[in-house]
Amino acid sequence: MRSYELMVIHRYDMAEPDVRAAVEEVEKAITDRDGVVKDTDFWGKRRFAYDIEHMTEGYYSVIIFDGDVELQNVLDRSLALLDSVVRHKIIRKDA
């Protein structure tokens, strides 16, 4: 299993409890596919350095997890389809 770091930015117009629930759904998706969530850090609402789709802020969260390449691919595809996600990035952490 490889170690990954996932950063997700959710829309600013969502309520904070809804964003936290969405982050929990991502964690559940990881564990359902035999991944291991090591740490979750919810940063809250932050301003962007530049406008993204006419938005100036969003809710940031970071999830560190272990999983295989297929899990990473599934997460990438799934998060790209969600309207509530402004941006996401998955990087492989060096051992």
Sequence and secondary structure as in RCSB ss.txt:
>XXXX:A:sequence
MRSYELMVIHRYDMAEPDVRAAVEEVEKAITDRDGVVKDTDFWGKRRFAYDIEHMTEGYYSVIIFDGDVELQNVL
DRSLALLDSVVRHKIIRKDA
>XXXX:A:secstr
 EEEEEEEEEETTS HHHHHHHHHHHHHHHHHTT EEEEEEEEEEEEEEEEETTEEEEEEEEEEEEE HHHHHHH
HHHHHH TTEEEEEEEE   
